[in-house]
Amino acid sequence: MKRRKCAKCGAGLTSKDVLKMKFEDGSWQVVPLPVCPDCLVKQMIEQARRSTY
């Protein structure tokens, strides 16, 4: 498996850094995240701040 790095800070990503989506039919899809959990949280906070102003 190819080693992945965070697109923002360059931190190494593991196989646990994914988004899991469950559909109504009971199936699952796993999507690898392009950023580390810390950068994802920072990005979500920044977007929330922008949307409230």
Phi and psi in degrees as a GROMACS rama.xvg file:
@    title "Ramachandran Plot"
@    xaxis  label "Phi"
@    yaxis  label "Psi"
@TYPE xy
-71.5516  137.457  LYS-2
-73.1449  133.154  ARG-3
-109.31  150.795  ARG-4
-129.245  152.919  LYS-5
-62.6656  134.483  CYS-6
-70.5703  -19.2109  ALA-7
-97.0142  -52.867  LYS-8
-109.367  -11.5666  CYS-9
85.7171  4.11561  GLY-10
-64.7805  148.51  ALA-11
-70.1614  136.859  GLY-12
-103.485  145.654  LEU-13
-106.404  179.054  THR-14
-70.317  -10.7375  SER-15
-87.8586  -10.555  LYS-16
-87.2839  73.045  ASP-17
-137.695  163.523  VAL-18
-108.172  123.587  LEU-19
-106.16  127.007  LYS-20
-119.413  130.786  MET-21
-106.72  130.705  LYS-22
-96.4635  165.154  PHE-23
-58.8536  -29.8618  GLU-24
-80.9586  3.19341  ASP-25
91.7711  -5.6117  GLY-26
-81.4415  159.141  SER-27
-121.04  148.264  TRP-28
-129.149  135.58  GLN-29
-112.561  124.535  VAL-30
-118.749  120.98  VAL-31
-65.2462  133.982  PRO-32
-77.4441  141.099  LEU-33
-82.8587  -10.3826  PRO-34
-130.1  159.532  VAL-35
-73.2549  163.223  CYS-36
-57.1379  -39.0867  PRO-37
-62.9764  -46.2234  ASP-38
-67.1637  -34.4901  CYS-39
-63.5121  -44.5413  LEU-40
-63.0619  -45.8553  VAL-41
-59.8563  -41.5003  LYS-42
-65.1685  -41.2494  GLN-43
-67.6644  -39.4493  MET-44
-63.7417  -43.7726  ILE-45
-62.7555  -42.1258  GLU-46
-65.2476  -37.396  GLN-47
-66.2274  -40.0308  ALA-48
-63.6295  -42.8489  ARG-49
-65.2901  -35.1271  ARG-50
-77.8423  -17.6013  SER-51
-90.0244  -10.7805  THR-52
